[in-house]
Amino acid sequence: MIPYTGVGLDRGTDRREDAGWVAGLVAGGRGRVWALWRDQCVVAGDPAEPVSVPVGAVGAAERDRLVLLGVSDGVPEFAVDLSELALLDALARVGADGVADIRVLFSGLAAERAGMLAYARGLLYWNRDQRYCGRCGAAAEARHAGHLRVCSDTQCGALLFPRIAPAVITLVETIGEPRRCLLARHAGSAVGGYSLLAGFVEIGESLEEAVAREILEEVGVAVRDVRYVGSQPFPFPAGLMVGFRATAADLAVSVDGREILEARWFSRDELRARGQLGRVDAIDRVMLTAWLAEE
């Protein structure tokens, strides 16, 4: 499974604009609230686990800021952002010990829980970052249980929806035997820290065009036969990683020296010898593992 996917929530997309329906979920008392503080999960215990509290235990101030994630097996799941509080006050509010990044916690979480908390992180970040209208500068007010913000200036009234930044990540391989794939070391990575090539999609560009442009710009390799593999929610803070495979039209590599410092071709045996195949919570590990399994 691709990390952060498989969240089995009914997101209530067709009902969350009904304030009465959402209020009923809160008043029903069955809901759980997951707290985050400055994009980190509020945790307790050893090993640390994300903390949830019953919706009835949430104070009036936080209740007004609840964001609905969805309903799972009849249990409403909410998130609340405690970023405006000092850390110790935030921890005391929900009886927690500390905070931790979801990407650090990932390996110890069930896949569905990890996906839900990543979803919460992205949605809370957007609400905090979109407090004002980008068109006129007036305050933006939350609607639809945290999935829409509306400009408070009646002359403007802009509807502000969460923005997602799509990016492509590509496994480029050779045609001839032995098959090899192209990995690169990005600026800021440790020596030997190779990964797949990735980049953001630009306005007026298809996903496949973004793949070809990024690979050519960063390592000077022209590609063909670009084909879709899968996608991954990546709310760090608002990404969507779209995975592709492509075939190299030539093997000469010429790095740009800015974003990419090194790039080279790896055989399957060389890749296995490296041991680590990308981050445990990232789609590049899924893609590389699948490539190795094709031998």
C-alpha positions as CSV (number, residue, x, y, z in Angstrom):
1,M,0.0,0.0,0.0
2,I,1.2,3.5,-0.8
3,P,1.7,5.4,2.5
4,Y,-1.0,7.8,3.6
5,T,-3.6,6.2,1.4
6,G,-6.5,3.9,2.4
7,V,-8.2,6.2,4.8
8,G,-11.6,4.6,5.2
9,L,-13.5,7.6,6.3
10,D,-16.9,8.8,5.0
11,R,-15.8,12.4,4.5
12,G,-19.4,13.6,4.3
13,T,-18.6,15.7,1.3
14,D,-22.3,16.0,0.4
15,R,-23.4,16.8,4.0
16,R,-20.7,18.9,5.7
17,E,-22.1,22.1,4.3
18,D,-25.1,21.5,6.6
19,A,-24.1,23.2,9.8
20,G,-27.0,21.4,11.6
21,W,-25.7,17.9,10.6
22,V,-22.2,18.8,11.8
23,A,-23.5,20.2,15.0
24,G,-25.4,16.9,15.5
25,L,-22.2,15.0,15.2
26,V,-20.6,17.1,17.9
27,A,-23.6,17.0,20.2
28,G,-24.0,13.2,19.8
29,G,-20.9,12.7,22.0
30,R,-19.5,9.8,20.1
31,G,-16.9,11.8,18.3
32,R,-13.1,11.8,18.8
33,V,-10.9,14.9,18.5
34,W,-7.3,14.6,17.3
35,A,-5.1,17.5,18.4
36,L,-2.2,19.0,16.5
37,W,0.2,21.7,17.5
38,R,2.1,23.6,14.8
39,D,1.7,20.7,12.4
40,Q,2.9,18.1,14.9
41,C,0.8,15.4,16.5
42,V,0.1,15.8,20.2
43,V,1.3,12.5,21.8
44,A,1.5,10.6,25.0
45,G,3.0,7.4,26.3
46,D,6.2,5.4,25.6
47,P,6.4,4.7,22.8
48,A,4.6,7.9,21.9
49,E,1.2,7.6,20.3
50,P,-1.1,10.4,19.0
51,V,-3.7,11.5,21.5
52,S,-7.4,11.8,20.9
53,V,-10.0,13.1,23.4
54,P,-13.8,12.7,23.4
55,V,-15.6,15.5,21.7
56,G,-17.4,16.3,24.9
57,A,-14.1,17.0,26.6
58,V,-13.2,19.8,24.2
59,G,-13.7,23.3,25.6
60,A,-16.0,25.8,23.9
61,A,-13.1,27.8,22.3
62,E,-11.7,24.6,20.6
63,R,-15.2,23.3,19.8
64,D,-15.8,26.3,17.6
65,R,-12.6,25.5,15.6
66,L,-13.2,21.8,15.1
67,V,-12.5,20.5,11.6
68,L,-14.5,17.4,10.5
69,L,-12.3,14.7,9.0
70,G,-15.2,12.2,8.5
71,V,-17.1,9.4,10.0
72,S,-15.6,5.9,10.6
73,D,-17.9,3.0,11.7
74,G,-20.3,5.6,13.0
75,V,-17.7,7.5,15.0
76,P,-17.2,11.1,13.9
77,E,-13.5,12.0,13.6
78,F,-12.5,15.6,14.2
79,A,-9.2,17.5,14.3
80,V,-8.3,20.7,16.2
81,D,-5.4,23.1,15.9
82,L,-3.8,24.1,19.2
83,S,-1.1,26.2,17.6
84,E,-2.2,29.5,19.2
85,L,-1.5,28.1,22.6
86,A,1.9,27.8,24.3
87,L,3.2,24.2,24.0
88,L,2.7,23.4,27.7
89,D,-0.8,24.8,27.7
90,A,-1.7,22.8,24.6
91,L,-0.4,19.6,26.2
92,A,-2.3,20.2,29.4
93,R,-5.5,20.9,27.4
94,V,-5.6,17.3,26.1
95,G,-3.5,15.5,28.8
96,A,-0.5,14.8,26.5
97,D,3.3,14.5,27.1
98,G,4.7,16.1,24.0
99,V,4.5,16.5,20.2
100,A,6.0,14.5,17.3
101,D,5.9,14.8,13.5
102,I,3.6,12.3,11.8
103,R,6.5,11.3,9.6
104,V,8.5,10.2,12.7
105,L,5.5,8.3,14.1
106,F,4.6,6.7,10.8
107,S,6.3,3.3,11.3
108,G,4.4,2.7,14.5
109,L,1.0,3.6,13.2
110,A,-1.7,1.5,11.4
111,A,-1.9,2.6,7.8
112,E,-5.4,4.1,8.1
113,R,-4.4,6.1,11.3
114,A,-1.4,7.5,9.6
115,G,-3.4,8.5,6.6
116,M,-6.0,10.2,8.7
117,L,-3.5,12.2,10.8
118,A,-1.7,13.3,7.6
119,Y,-5.1,14.4,6.2
120,A,-5.7,16.3,9.5
121,R,-2.3,17.9,9.3
122,G,-2.8,19.2,5.8
123,L,-6.4,20.5,6.5
124,L,-5.4,22.3,9.7
125,Y,-2.3,23.8,8.0
126,W,-4.5,25.2,5.2
127,N,-7.0,26.7,7.6
128,R,-4.3,28.4,9.6
129,D,-2.6,29.6,6.5
130,Q,-5.8,30.9,4.8
131,R,-7.0,33.2,7.5
132,Y,-7.3,36.1,5.1
133,C,-8.7,36.5,1.6
134,G,-6.0,36.5,-1.0
135,R,-8.1,38.7,-3.3
136,C,-9.0,41.6,-0.9
137,G,-7.2,40.9,2.4
138,A,-10.3,40.7,4.6
139,A,-10.6,38.0,7.2
140,A,-11.7,34.6,5.9
141,E,-14.3,32.6,7.9
142,A,-14.5,28.8,8.2
143,R,-17.4,27.0,6.6
144,H,-18.3,23.4,5.7
145,A,-16.7,22.1,8.9
146,G,-13.3,23.4,8.0
147,H,-13.3,22.5,4.3
148,L,-14.1,25.9,2.9
149,R,-13.3,29.5,3.9
150,V,-15.3,32.5,2.8
151,C,-14.2,36.1,2.6
152,S,-16.0,38.2,5.2
153,D,-16.1,41.2,3.0
154,T,-19.6,41.0,1.4
155,Q,-18.4,43.1,-1.6
156,C,-15.8,40.3,-2.3
157,G,-17.2,37.1,-0.9
158,A,-14.5,34.9,-2.4
159,L,-14.8,31.2,-1.8
160,L,-11.5,29.8,-0.7
161,F,-10.9,26.0,-1.1
162,P,-7.9,24.0,0.0
163,R,-5.1,24.2,-2.6
164,I,-3.1,21.1,-3.5
165,A,0.3,21.3,-5.2
166,P,0.8,18.4,-7.5
167,A,4.3,17.0,-8.1
168,V,5.6,14.2,-10.2
169,I,8.1,11.6,-9.1
170,T,9.6,9.3,-11.8
171,L,11.5,6.1,-12.0
172,V,13.5,6.3,-15.2
173,E,14.9,3.0,-16.5
174,T,17.0,1.8,-19.4
175,I,15.7,-0.5,-22.2
176,G,18.8,-2.7,-22.5
177,E,20.0,-5.4,-20.2
178,P,20.9,-5.3,-17.4
179,R,18.1,-2.9,-16.6
180,R,19.2,0.1,-14.7
181,C,17.3,3.0,-13.0
182,L,18.3,6.6,-12.6
183,L,18.8,8.0,-9.1
184,A,20.0,11.5,-8.1
185,R,21.5,13.2,-5.1
186,H,19.6,16.5,-4.4
187,A,21.1,19.6,-2.9
188,G,21.1,19.3,0.9
189,S,21.2,15.5,0.8
190,A,24.0,13.5,2.5
191,V,26.8,12.1,0.3
192,G,25.4,8.9,-1.2
193,G,21.8,10.0,-0.5
194,Y,20.3,9.1,-3.8
195,S,16.5,9.1,-4.6
196,L,14.2,9.3,-7.5
197,L,13.8,12.5,-9.5
198,A,10.8,14.7,-8.7
199,G,9.4,18.2,-9.2
200,F,6.3,20.3,-9.2
201,V,3.9,20.6,-12.0
202,E,3.7,24.1,-13.6
203,I,0.6,25.9,-14.8
204,G,-0.5,24.9,-18.3
205,E,1.4,21.6,-18.2
206,S,0.2,18.0,-18.2
207,L,1.6,15.5,-15.7
208,E,3.4,13.7,-18.5
209,E,4.9,16.9,-19.8
210,A,6.1,17.8,-16.2
211,V,7.9,14.4,-16.1
212,A,9.8,15.0,-19.3
213,R,10.7,18.6,-18.4
214,E,11.9,17.8,-14.9
215,I,14.1,14.9,-16.0
216,L,15.6,16.9,-18.9
217,E,16.2,20.0,-16.8
218,E,17.7,18.3,-13.8
219,V,19.8,15.5,-15.4
220,G,19.8,16.2,-19.1
221,V,18.1,12.9,-20.0
222,A,15.3,12.8,-22.6
223,V,12.5,10.3,-21.7
224,R,9.7,8.5,-23.6
225,D,6.9,6.0,-22.8
226,V,5.8,8.0,-19.7
227,R,3.3,5.9,-17.8
228,Y,1.3,6.4,-14.6
229,V,2.1,4.2,-11.5
230,G,0.1,5.6,-8.6
231,S,-0.3,8.7,-6.4
232,Q,0.3,9.6,-2.8
233,P,-1.3,12.3,-0.6
234,F,1.7,14.2,0.7
235,P,0.3,17.0,3.0
236,F,3.7,18.5,3.9
237,P,2.2,21.0,3.7
238,A,-0.1,20.5,0.7
239,G,1.4,18.1,-1.9
240,L,0.1,15.3,-4.1
241,M,2.9,13.1,-5.4
242,V,2.1,11.4,-8.7
243,G,4.3,8.5,-9.6
244,F,5.4,7.6,-13.1
245,R,7.7,5.2,-14.9
246,A,9.6,6.4,-18.0
247,T,12.2,5.0,-20.4
248,A,15.4,6.8,-21.1
249,A,16.0,7.8,-24.7
250,D,19.7,8.2,-24.0
251,L,22.0,7.4,-21.1
252,A,24.3,10.5,-20.9
253,V,23.7,12.3,-17.6
254,S,24.4,16.1,-17.1
255,V,23.2,17.4,-13.7
256,D,22.1,21.0,-13.3
257,G,24.5,21.6,-10.3
258,R,21.8,23.5,-8.4
259,E,19.0,21.2,-7.4
260,I,20.8,18.0,-8.4
261,L,24.5,17.5,-7.4
262,E,25.0,13.9,-8.7
263,A,23.1,11.4,-10.7
264,R,23.9,7.9,-11.8
265,W,22.4,4.6,-13.1
266,F,21.9,1.7,-10.7
267,S,21.5,-1.9,-11.6
268,R,19.2,-4.0,-9.5
269,D,22.1,-5.7,-7.7
270,E,23.6,-2.3,-7.0
271,L,20.3,-1.0,-5.6
272,R,19.9,-4.0,-3.4
273,A,23.4,-3.5,-2.0
274,R,22.4,0.0,-0.9
275,G,19.9,-1.5,1.5
276,Q,17.8,1.6,2.1
277,L,15.3,2.4,-0.6
278,G,14.0,5.9,0.2
279,R,11.9,7.0,3.1
280,V,9.6,4.5,4.7
281,D,6.6,6.8,4.3
282,A,7.2,7.8,0.7
283,I,6.1,6.5,-2.7
284,D,9.6,6.3,-4.0
285,R,10.2,3.3,-1.7
286,V,7.1,1.6,-3.1
287,M,8.2,2.3,-6.7
288,L,11.8,1.1,-6.2
289,T,10.7,-2.0,-4.3
290,A,8.3,-2.9,-7.2
291,W,11.1,-2.3,-9.7
292,L,13.4,-4.7,-7.9
293,A,10.6,-7.4,-7.7
294,E,10.2,-7.4,-11.5
295,E,13.5,-9.1,-12.1
